[in-house]
Amino acid sequence: MSTWQCISGCGACCNLTPSDRPDLADYLTPVELQQYLSMVGHDGWCINFDHIQRQCKIYDQRPRFCRVATDTFYDMFGVEPKDLDEFAISCCKETIESIYGDRSLELLRFNQTIKELG
């Protein structure tokens, strides 16, 4: 079984374009949905994403829905803790491919990181 790990300098999940996530209201509370939508910039990217450094400017204070944690993923998606790594890896691969492409450096780095963590 592989272990999920975020890779620095990616930020694919920071593309918040609502049309790419039509089921937001299914897993966010009304307050979280309002907060999510308020974070979407004119280009679809989170207003807190630093495009130059490719990192979150509010990482330590980021909302719950931006965190990969067992309780968050259970509450939002019904993912059991034992399934979190597999689910998060799948989500990341799909998101990275959709944002940067299936031959992107970000996807290569992510796959290598997951492989190293085994």
DSSP file (Angstrom, degrees, kcal/mol; ACC not computed):
  #  RESIDUE AA STRUCTURE BP1 BP2  ACC     N-H-->O    O-->H-N    N-H-->O    O-->H-N    TCO  KAPPA ALPHA  PHI   PSI    X-CA   Y-CA   Z-CA
    1    1 A M              0   0    0      0, 0.0     2,-0.2     0, 0.0    84,-0.0   0.000 360.0 360.0 360.0 138.2    0.0    0.0    0.0
    2    2 A S        -     0   0    0      1,-0.0     2,-0.5     0, 0.0    87,-0.1  -0.553 360.0-131.3 -90.3 155.5    1.3    3.5   -0.9
    3    3 A T        -     0   0    0    111,-0.4   114,-0.2    -2,-0.2     2,-0.1  -0.915  21.3-124.6-108.1 130.6    1.3    6.5    1.4
    4    4 A W        +     0   0    0     -2,-0.5     2,-0.3   113,-0.1    81,-0.1  -0.445  33.2 173.1 -71.5 144.8    0.0    9.8    0.3
    5    5 A Q        -     0   0    0     -2,-0.1     2,-0.2    80,-0.1   109,-0.1  -0.934  29.0-128.0-152.6 130.7    2.3   12.8    0.4
    6    6 A C        -     0   0    0     -2,-0.3     2,-0.4    62,-0.1    86,-0.0  -0.504  24.9-139.4 -71.2 145.4    1.8   16.3   -0.8
    7    7 A I    >   -     0   0    0     -2,-0.2     3,-0.8    99,-0.0     4,-0.4  -0.910  16.4-119.7-109.0 138.5    4.6   17.6   -3.0
    8    8 A S  T 3  S+     0   0    0     -2,-0.4    47,-0.1     1,-0.2    46,-0.1  -0.374  93.1  30.6 -71.5 152.6    5.9   21.2   -2.7
    9    9 A G  T 3  S+     0   0    0     45,-0.7    -1,-0.2    44,-0.1    46,-0.1   0.681  96.8  93.8  75.6  19.1    5.7   23.4   -5.7
   10   10 A C    <   +     0   0    0     -3,-0.8    -2,-0.1    44,-0.2    45,-0.1   0.792  40.6 169.5-102.3 -80.3    2.6   21.8   -7.1
   11   11 A G    >   +     0   0    0     -4,-0.4     3,-2.1    43,-0.1     4,-0.3   0.597  25.0 139.6  78.0  11.8   -0.6   23.6   -6.1
   12   12 A A  G >  S+     0   0    0      1,-0.3     3,-1.7     2,-0.2    -1,-0.1   0.878  71.4  57.0 -55.2 -37.4   -2.8   21.7   -8.5
   13   13 A C  G 3  S+     0   0    0      1,-0.3    -1,-0.3     3,-0.1    -2,-0.0   0.620  92.1  72.1 -70.1 -10.6   -5.5   21.5   -5.8
   14   14 A C  G <  S+     0   0    0     -3,-2.1    32,-2.8    32,-0.1     2,-1.0   0.500  70.0  96.9 -84.5  -3.7   -5.4   25.3   -5.5
   15   15 A N  B <   +A   45   0A   0     -3,-1.7    30,-0.3    -4,-0.3    25,-0.1  -0.793  53.7 177.4 -82.4 108.5   -7.2   25.6   -8.8
   16   16 A L        +     0   0    0     28,-2.1    29,-0.2    -2,-1.0    -1,-0.1   0.175  10.4 160.6-102.7  15.2  -10.7   26.0   -7.4
   17   17 A T    >   -     0   0    0     27,-0.4     3,-1.8     1,-0.2     4,-0.5  -0.142  33.9-147.4 -45.6 111.9  -12.6   26.5  -10.6
   18   18 A P  G >  S+     0   0    0      0, 0.0     3,-1.6     0, 0.0     6,-0.2   0.817  93.5  61.8 -57.9 -33.7  -16.2   25.7   -9.4
   19   19 A S  G 3  S+     0   0    0      1,-0.3    -2,-0.1     2,-0.1    -3,-0.0   0.743  99.6  56.9 -66.8 -19.9  -17.3   24.2  -12.8
   20   20 A D  G <  S+     0   0    0     -3,-1.8    -1,-0.3     1,-0.2    -3,-0.1   0.599 113.8  40.4 -81.0 -11.6  -14.6   21.6  -12.3
   21   21 A R    X   +     0   0    0     -3,-1.6     3,-1.4    -4,-0.5    -1,-0.2  -0.560  66.9 163.2-134.5  67.7  -16.2   20.6   -9.0
   22   22 A P  T 3  S+     0   0    0      0, 0.0     3,-0.3     0, 0.0    -1,-0.1   0.644  71.8  61.1 -66.6 -13.3  -19.9   20.7   -9.6
   23   23 A D  T >>  +     0   0    0      1,-0.2     3,-1.9     2,-0.1     4,-0.7   0.129  63.6 120.3-100.2  21.2  -20.7   18.7   -6.5
   24   24 A L  H X> S+     0   0    0     -3,-1.4     4,-1.9     1,-0.3     3,-1.3   0.876  72.0  56.6 -51.3 -43.3  -19.2   21.1   -4.0
   25   25 A A  H 34 S+     0   0    0     -3,-0.3    -1,-0.3     1,-0.3    -2,-0.1   0.673  97.4  65.6 -67.2 -15.6  -22.5   21.5   -2.2
   26   26 A D  H <4 S+     0   0    0     -3,-1.9    -1,-0.3     1,-0.1    -2,-0.2   0.776 118.2  19.7 -75.8 -25.9  -22.6   17.8   -1.6
   27   27 A Y  H << S+     0   0    0     -3,-1.3     2,-0.4    -4,-0.7    -2,-0.2   0.495 111.4  74.1-126.0  -4.9  -19.6   17.8    0.6
   28   28 A L  S  < S-     0   0    0     -4,-1.9    48,-0.0    -5,-0.2     0, 0.0  -0.864  78.0-120.8-106.3 145.3  -19.2   21.3    1.9
   29   29 A T     >  -     0   0    0     -2,-0.4     4,-3.0     1,-0.1     5,-0.2  -0.371  36.6-102.5 -70.2 162.9  -21.4   22.9    4.5
   30   30 A P  H  > S+     0   0    0      0, 0.0     4,-2.1     0, 0.0     5,-0.1   0.886 125.5  49.2 -55.6 -38.6  -23.2   26.1    3.4
   31   31 A V  H  > S+     0   0    0      2,-0.2     4,-2.3     1,-0.2     5,-0.1   0.917 112.4  47.4 -67.2 -42.5  -20.6   28.2    5.3
   32   32 A E  H  > S+     0   0    0      2,-0.2     4,-3.3     1,-0.2    -1,-0.2   0.892 110.0  53.0 -65.4 -39.3  -17.7   26.3    3.8
   33   33 A L  H  X S+     0   0    0     -4,-3.0     4,-2.7     2,-0.2     5,-0.2   0.922 109.5  48.5 -62.0 -43.4  -19.2   26.6    0.3
   34   34 A Q  H  X S+     0   0    0     -4,-2.1     4,-1.8    -5,-0.2    -1,-0.2   0.923 114.0  46.8 -61.4 -44.1  -19.5   30.4    0.8
   35   35 A Q  H  X S+     0   0    0     -4,-2.3     4,-0.9     2,-0.2    -2,-0.2   0.925 111.6  51.4 -63.8 -45.1  -15.9   30.5    2.0
   36   36 A Y  H >< S+     0   0    0     -4,-3.3     3,-1.3     1,-0.2     4,-0.5   0.949 111.1  47.1 -55.3 -52.7  -14.7   28.3   -0.9
   37   37 A L  H >< S+     0   0    0     -4,-2.7     3,-0.9     1,-0.3    -1,-0.2   0.830 107.6  56.8 -62.6 -32.2  -16.4   30.5   -3.5
   38   38 A S  H 3< S+     0   0    0     -4,-1.8    -1,-0.3     1,-0.2    -2,-0.2   0.702 103.6  55.6 -71.4 -17.5  -15.0   33.6   -1.9
   39   39 A M  T << S+     0   0    0     -3,-1.3     8,-2.7    -4,-0.9     2,-0.6   0.541  82.5 103.8 -90.6  -8.2  -11.5   32.2   -2.3
   40   40 A V  B <   -B   46   0B   0     -3,-0.9     6,-0.2    -4,-0.5     5,-0.1  -0.650  61.5-150.6 -81.5 120.4  -11.8   31.7   -6.1
   41   41 A G    >   -     0   0    0      4,-2.7     3,-2.0    -2,-0.6    -2,-0.1  -0.252  34.5 -92.3 -80.6 174.7  -10.0   34.3   -8.0
   42   42 A H  T 3  S+     0   0    0      1,-0.3    -1,-0.1     2,-0.1    -2,-0.1   0.742 128.2  50.0 -60.5 -24.0  -10.9   35.6  -11.5
   43   43 A D  T 3  S-     0   0    0      2,-0.2    -1,-0.3   -26,-0.0   -26,-0.1   0.370 120.9-105.6 -96.0   3.1   -8.7   33.0  -13.1
   44   44 A G  S <  S+     0   0    0     -3,-2.0   -28,-2.1     1,-0.3   -27,-0.4   0.255  84.6 118.6  91.7 -12.9  -10.1   30.1  -11.1
   45   45 A W  B    S-A   15   0A   0    -30,-0.3    -4,-2.7   -29,-0.2    -1,-0.3  -0.565  77.1 -92.1 -86.9 152.2   -7.1   29.8   -8.8
   46   46 A C  B >   -B   40   0B   0    -32,-2.8     3,-1.7    -6,-0.2    -6,-0.2  -0.357  27.8-132.7 -59.5 137.1   -7.3   30.3   -5.0
   47   47 A I  T 3  S+     0   0    0     -8,-2.7    -1,-0.2     1,-0.3    -7,-0.1   0.648 106.7  58.0 -67.8 -13.1   -6.6   33.9   -4.1
   48   48 A N  T 3  S+     0   0    0     -9,-0.3     9,-3.5   -34,-0.1     2,-0.6   0.348  81.3 105.1 -97.7   5.2   -4.2   32.6   -1.4
   49   49 A F  E <   -C   56   0C   0     -3,-1.7     2,-0.9     7,-0.2     7,-0.2  -0.781  64.4-145.1 -91.2 122.1   -2.0   30.7   -3.9
   50   50 A D  E  >> -C   55   0C   0      5,-3.0     4,-2.0    -2,-0.6     5,-1.2  -0.773  10.7-166.2 -85.8 106.7    1.3   32.3   -4.6
   51   51 A H  T  45S+     0   0    0     -2,-0.9    -1,-0.2     2,-0.2     5,-0.0   0.771  84.3  51.5 -68.6 -26.6    1.9   31.5   -8.2
   52   52 A I  T  45S+     0   0    0      1,-0.2    -1,-0.2     3,-0.1    -2,-0.0   0.955 122.9  28.1 -75.2 -51.3    5.6   32.5   -8.1
   53   53 A Q  T  45S-     0   0    0      2,-0.2    -2,-0.2     0, 0.0    -1,-0.2   0.644 101.3-136.3 -81.8 -15.5    6.5   30.4   -5.0
   54   54 A R  T  <5 +     0   0    0     -4,-2.0   -45,-0.7     1,-0.2     2,-0.3   0.954  64.5 107.3  54.6  55.3    3.8   27.9   -5.9
   55   55 A Q  E   <S-C   50   0C   0     -5,-1.2    -5,-3.0   -46,-0.1     2,-0.3  -0.976  76.8 -88.4-153.3 163.8    2.6   27.6   -2.3
   56   56 A C  E >   -C   49   0C   0     -2,-0.3     3,-0.7    -7,-0.2    -7,-0.2  -0.578  22.4-154.4 -77.9 132.7   -0.3   28.6   -0.1
   57   57 A K  T 3  S+     0   0    0     -9,-3.5    -1,-0.1    -2,-0.3    -8,-0.1   0.623  98.0  37.2 -81.2 -13.0    0.1   32.0    1.6
   58   58 A I  T >> S+     0   0    0    -10,-0.3     3,-1.6     1,-0.1     4,-0.6  -0.063  74.8 140.5-124.9  32.4   -2.2   30.9    4.4
   59   59 A Y  G X4 S+     0   0    0     -3,-0.7     3,-1.1     1,-0.3    -1,-0.1   0.852  73.2  46.2 -48.8 -49.0   -1.1   27.3    4.8
   60   60 A D  G 34 S+     0   0    0      1,-0.2    -1,-0.3    -4,-0.1    -2,-0.1   0.735 122.7  37.1 -69.5 -20.8   -1.2   27.2    8.6
   61   61 A Q  G <4 S+     0   0    0     -3,-1.6    -1,-0.2     2,-0.0    -2,-0.2   0.197  86.1 137.2-112.8  13.8   -4.6   28.9    8.6
   62   62 A R    <<  -     0   0    0     -3,-1.1    -3,-0.0    -4,-0.6     5,-0.0  -0.222  61.4 -93.5 -63.0 152.4   -6.1   27.2    5.5
   63   63 A P    >   -     0   0    0      0, 0.0     3,-1.7     0, 0.0     4,-0.2  -0.123  33.0-106.0 -63.9 162.9   -9.7   26.0    5.8
   64   64 A R  G >  S+     0   0    0      1,-0.3     3,-2.0     2,-0.2     5,-0.1   0.867 118.3  61.0 -56.0 -40.7  -10.6   22.5    6.7
   65   65 A F  G 3  S+     0   0    0      1,-0.3    -1,-0.3     3,-0.1    -3,-0.0   0.586  99.0  58.1 -70.3  -7.4  -11.6   21.6    3.2
   66   66 A C  G <  S+     0   0    0     -3,-1.7     2,-0.4    -7,-0.0    -1,-0.3   0.377  92.1  89.9 -96.1   2.2   -8.0   22.3    2.1
   67   67 A R    <   -     0   0    0     -3,-2.0     2,-1.1    -4,-0.2     6,-0.0  -0.830  68.6-143.1-107.0 135.6   -6.6   19.7    4.5
   68   68 A V        +     0   0    0     -2,-0.4     2,-0.3     4,-0.1   -62,-0.1  -0.820  50.1 139.1 -93.9  99.3   -5.9   16.1    3.8
   69   69 A A     >  -     0   0    0     -2,-1.1     4,-2.7    -5,-0.1     5,-0.3  -0.982  62.4-116.9-143.3 149.6   -6.8   14.6    7.1
   70   70 A T  H  > S+     0   0    0     -2,-0.3     4,-1.9     1,-0.2     5,-0.2   0.901 114.2  46.1 -57.0 -44.8   -8.7   11.5    8.1
   71   71 A D  H  > S+     0   0    0      2,-0.2     4,-2.5     1,-0.2    -1,-0.2   0.899 113.5  49.2 -68.2 -38.3  -11.5   13.3    9.9
   72   72 A T  H  > S+     0   0    0      2,-0.2     4,-2.9     1,-0.2     5,-0.3   0.942 113.7  44.8 -64.3 -48.1  -12.0   15.8    7.0
   73   73 A F  H  X S+     0   0    0     -4,-2.7     4,-1.9     1,-0.2     6,-1.7   0.813 113.8  50.6 -70.5 -28.9  -12.1   13.2    4.3
   74   74 A Y  H  X S+     0   0    0     -4,-1.9     4,-1.5    -5,-0.3    -1,-0.2   0.941 114.6  43.4 -69.5 -47.0  -14.5   11.0    6.4
   75   75 A D  H  < S+     0   0    0     -4,-2.5    -2,-0.2    -5,-0.2    -3,-0.2   0.913 123.4  36.1 -63.4 -43.7  -16.8   14.0    7.0
   76   76 A M  H  < S+     0   0    0     -4,-2.9    -3,-0.2    -5,-0.2    -2,-0.2   0.894 138.1  10.4 -80.7 -40.8  -16.7   15.3    3.4
   77   77 A F  H  < S-     0   0    0     -4,-1.9    -3,-0.2    -5,-0.3    -2,-0.2   0.447  93.1-114.7-122.7  -3.4  -16.5   12.1    1.4
   78   78 A G     <  +     0   0    0     -4,-1.5     2,-0.5    -5,-0.5    -4,-0.3   0.736  56.9 161.8  72.7  21.6  -17.2    9.2    3.7
   79   79 A V        -     0   0    0     -6,-1.7    -1,-0.2    -9,-0.1    -2,-0.1  -0.652  37.3-130.4 -80.5 121.5  -13.6    7.9    3.2
   80   80 A E    >>  -     0   0    0     -2,-0.5     3,-2.2    -3,-0.1     4,-0.5  -0.415  21.7-114.2 -67.8 146.0  -12.6    5.5    6.0
   81   81 A P  G >4 S+     0   0    0      0, 0.0     3,-1.2     0, 0.0     4,-0.4   0.845 116.4  57.8 -50.7 -38.4   -9.3    6.3    7.6
   82   82 A K  G 34 S+     0   0    0      1,-0.2     4,-0.2     2,-0.1     3,-0.1   0.709 109.7  45.6 -67.3 -18.0   -7.8    3.0    6.2
   83   83 A D  G <> S+     0   0    0     -3,-2.2     4,-2.4     1,-0.1    -1,-0.2   0.396  84.3  97.7-102.9   0.4   -8.7    4.1    2.7
   84   84 A L  H <X S+     0   0    0     -3,-1.2     4,-3.3    -4,-0.5     5,-0.3   0.920  80.8  50.0 -60.3 -48.5   -7.4    7.7    2.9
   85   85 A D  H  > S+     0   0    0     -4,-0.4     4,-2.6     1,-0.2     5,-0.2   0.943 113.8  44.9 -57.3 -50.1   -4.0    7.2    1.3
   86   86 A E  H  > S+     0   0    0     -4,-0.2     4,-2.1     1,-0.2    -1,-0.2   0.917 116.6  46.3 -60.6 -44.6   -5.4    5.4   -1.7
   87   87 A F  H  X S+     0   0    0     -4,-2.4     4,-2.5     2,-0.2    -2,-0.2   0.929 114.2  47.0 -64.3 -47.3   -8.2    7.9   -2.1
   88   88 A A  H  X S+     0   0    0     -4,-3.3     4,-2.7    -5,-0.2     5,-0.2   0.885 111.2  51.7 -65.4 -39.5   -5.9   11.0   -1.7
   89   89 A I  H  X S+     0   0    0     -4,-2.6     4,-2.6    -5,-0.3    -1,-0.2   0.933 111.4  47.6 -61.5 -45.7   -3.4    9.5   -4.2
   90   90 A S  H  X S+     0   0    0     -4,-2.1     4,-2.3    -5,-0.2    -2,-0.2   0.922 112.8  48.6 -61.5 -45.3   -6.1    9.0   -6.7
   91   91 A C  H  X S+     0   0    0     -4,-2.5     4,-2.6     2,-0.2     5,-0.2   0.922 112.3  48.6 -61.0 -45.2   -7.5   12.5   -6.2
   92   92 A C  H  X S+     0   0    0     -4,-2.7     4,-3.3     2,-0.2     5,-0.3   0.934 110.9  49.5 -63.2 -46.5   -4.1   14.1   -6.5
   93   93 A K  H  X S+     0   0    0     -4,-2.6     4,-2.5     1,-0.2     5,-0.2   0.936 113.5  46.7 -58.3 -46.7   -3.2   12.2   -9.7
   94   94 A E  H  X S+     0   0    0     -4,-2.3     4,-2.0    -5,-0.2    -1,-0.2   0.914 115.9  44.9 -61.9 -43.8   -6.5   13.2  -11.3
   95   95 A T  H  X S+     0   0    0     -4,-2.6     4,-2.0     2,-0.2     5,-0.3   0.927 113.3  48.8 -68.8 -45.4   -6.1   16.8  -10.3
   96   96 A I  H  X>S+     0   0    0     -4,-3.3     4,-3.2     1,-0.2     5,-0.9   0.927 112.7  49.1 -60.5 -45.0   -2.5   17.1  -11.3
   97   97 A E  H  X5S+     0   0    0     -4,-2.5     4,-1.0    -5,-0.3    -1,-0.2   0.903 111.8  48.7 -61.0 -41.6   -3.2   15.5  -14.7
   98   98 A S  H  <5S+     0   0    0     -4,-2.0    -1,-0.2    -5,-0.2    -2,-0.2   0.828 121.5  34.4 -70.3 -30.6   -6.2   17.9  -15.3
   99   99 A I  H  <5S+     0   0    0     -4,-2.0    -2,-0.2    -5,-0.1    -3,-0.2   0.902 137.3  14.5 -89.1 -46.5   -4.2   21.0  -14.4
  100  100 A Y  H  <5S-     0   0    0     -4,-3.2    -3,-0.2    -5,-0.3     3,-0.2   0.620 108.4-105.5-109.4 -16.9   -0.7   20.3  -15.6
  101  101 A G    ><< -     0   0    0     -4,-1.0     3,-1.3    -5,-0.9     6,-0.3  -0.168  30.9 -81.7 106.3 158.7   -1.1   17.3  -17.9
  102  102 A D  T 3  S+     0   0    0      1,-0.3    -1,-0.1    -5,-0.2    -5,-0.1   0.487 128.1  44.7 -78.9  -2.2   -0.3   13.6  -17.8
  103  103 A R  T 3  S+     0   0    0     -3,-0.2    -1,-0.3    -6,-0.1    -2,-0.1   0.081  87.5 132.8-121.9  21.0    3.4   14.1  -18.7
  104  104 A S    <>  -     0   0    0     -3,-1.3     4,-2.2     1,-0.1     5,-0.2  -0.319  66.7-123.7 -76.7 155.2    4.0   17.0  -16.4
  105  105 A L  H  > S+     0   0    0      1,-0.2     4,-2.8     2,-0.2     5,-0.2   0.872 113.0  58.3 -60.8 -37.8    6.9   17.4  -14.1
  106  106 A E  H  > S+     0   0    0      1,-0.2     4,-2.5     2,-0.2    -1,-0.2   0.915 107.8  44.7 -60.6 -44.1    4.4   17.8  -11.2
  107  107 A L  H  > S+     0   0    0     -6,-0.3     4,-2.9     2,-0.2     5,-0.2   0.902 112.9  50.9 -69.0 -39.9    2.9   14.4  -11.9
  108  108 A L  H  X S+     0   0    0     -4,-2.2     4,-2.2     2,-0.2    -2,-0.2   0.924 112.9  46.5 -60.8 -44.2    6.3   12.7  -12.3
  109  109 A R  H  X S+     0   0    0     -4,-2.8     4,-2.4     2,-0.2    -2,-0.2   0.904 112.8  49.6 -65.3 -41.7    7.4   14.2   -9.0
  110  110 A F  H  X S+     0   0    0     -4,-2.5     4,-2.6    -5,-0.2     5,-0.2   0.954 112.2  47.1 -62.3 -50.1    4.2   13.1   -7.3
  111  111 A N  H  X S+     0   0    0     -4,-2.9     4,-2.4     1,-0.2    -1,-0.2   0.884 112.5  50.1 -59.7 -39.5    4.5    9.6   -8.6
  112  112 A Q  H  X S+     0   0    0     -4,-2.2     4,-2.5    -5,-0.2    -1,-0.2   0.914 110.3  49.8 -66.2 -42.0    8.2    9.4   -7.6
  113  113 A T  H  X S+     0   0    0     -4,-2.4     4,-1.9     2,-0.2    -2,-0.2   0.927 112.3  47.2 -61.3 -45.9    7.4   10.6   -4.1
  114  114 A I  H  X S+     0   0    0     -4,-2.6     4,-1.2     1,-0.2  -111,-0.4   0.905 111.9  50.9 -63.1 -41.9    4.6    8.1   -3.7
  115  115 A K  H  < S+     0   0    0     -4,-2.4     3,-0.3    -5,-0.2    -1,-0.2   0.906 109.8  49.9 -61.8 -42.2    6.9    5.3   -5.0
  116  116 A E  H  < S+     0   0    0     -4,-2.5    -1,-0.2     1,-0.2    -2,-0.2   0.850 110.5  49.3 -66.2 -34.3    9.6    6.3   -2.6
  117  117 A L  H  <        0   0    0     -4,-1.9    -1,-0.2    -5,-0.2    -2,-0.2   0.690 360.0 360.0 -78.7 -17.8    7.2    6.2    0.4
  118  118 A G     <        0   0    0     -4,-1.2    -3,-0.1    -3,-0.3    -1,-0.1   0.472 360.0 360.0  57.7 360.0    6.0    2.8   -0.7
